Amino acid sequence: DSGVTQTPKHLITATGQRVTLRCSPRSGDLSVYWYQQSLDQGLQFLIQYYNGEERAKGNILERFSAQQFPDLHSELNLSSLELGDSALYFCASSVAPGTANTGELFFGEGSRLTVL
Amino acid sequence: AQKVTQAQTEISVVEKEDVTLDCVYETRDTTYYLFWYKQPPSGELVFLIRRNSFDEQNEISGRYSWNFQKSTSSFNFTITASQVVDSAVYFCALSEAIRGGTSYGKLTFGQGTILTVHP
């Protein structure tokens, strides 16, 4: 158990809909990362938040947005869903930068999104 | 741009065989981290190892060992005496520094190597 909690584990929805994926990082971790794993794109970095602020952006679509709340949990919002958005979405967390374990990511079990 | 190449898409071995998973990376950063993750059929990503770019010592952990060679930009992973439970997808990943080295959590993953160990 990595200590990172993601909900829901599975989600089935229709094209055009909007969903929200939730992530609770490990206790004490300030950074949260979102990754997407799909068959054609593999594992791709989407976005990072650190203590409530956006830190880095990857290949995240404009239809997707994320935020990190004061209690450090994070949500990834996916809107106007398309068939190609079907994927496994991972959240990961890490300790504050500059610490001994900088760079070590702990991944949640993922949220599997199926768009029909 | 960062790039990680895992040339082997699939490997199939019989239990007790040794197997090496190859990983080659590209980066312009002088400081970076290399990782190996395991993704069993259940789907979660399990951290195996992290290696700092300044530390080229090889590492052994039980049946697992890693060979980091900066000169060839490779970070290969060997499983000795493989077992059926080793069957999984293995990912090599490279991190880059964000904001002048304050964070290393943006990972670039290879495409993964599917390892199947037959009894």
Chai-1 contact restraints between the chains, C-beta under 6 A:
chainA,res_idxA,chainB,res_idxB,connection_type,confidence,min_distance_angstrom,max_distance_angstrom,comment,restraint_id
A,S31,B,G105,contact,1.0,0.0,6.0,A-B,restraint_1
A,Y33,B,G105,contact,1.0,0.0,6.0,A-B,restraint_2
A,G42,B,Q111,contact,1.0,0.0,6.0,A-B,restraint_3
A,L43,B,F109,contact,1.0,0.0,6.0,A-B,restraint_4
A,F45,B,K106,contact,1.0,0.0,6.0,A-B,restraint_5
A,Q48,B,G105,contact,1.0,0.0,6.0,A-B,restraint_6
A,A56,B,I98,contact,1.0,0.0,6.0,A-B,restraint_7
A,A56,B,K106,contact,1.0,0.0,6.0,A-B,restraint_8
A,S94,B,G105,contact,1.0,0.0,6.0,A-B,restraint_9
A,P97,B,T102,contact,1.0,0.0,6.0,A-B,restraint_10
A,P97,B,S103,contact,1.0,0.0,6.0,A-B,restraint_11
A,T102,B,Y104,contact,1.0,0.0,6.0,A-B,restraint_12
A,G103,B,Y33,contact,1.0,0.0,6.0,A-B,restraint_13
A,G103,B,S95,contact,1.0,0.0,6.0,A-B,restraint_14
A,G103,B,Y104,contact,1.0,0.0,6.0,A-B,restraint_15
A,E104,B,R50,contact,1.0,0.0,6.0,A-B,restraint_16
A,L105,B,G105,contact,1.0,0.0,6.0,A-B,restraint_17
A,F107,B,L45,contact,1.0,0.0,6.0,A-B,restraint_18
A,E109,B,E44,contact,1.0,0.0,6.0,A-B,restraint_19
A,G110,B,G43,contact,1.0,0.0,6.0,A-B,restraint_20
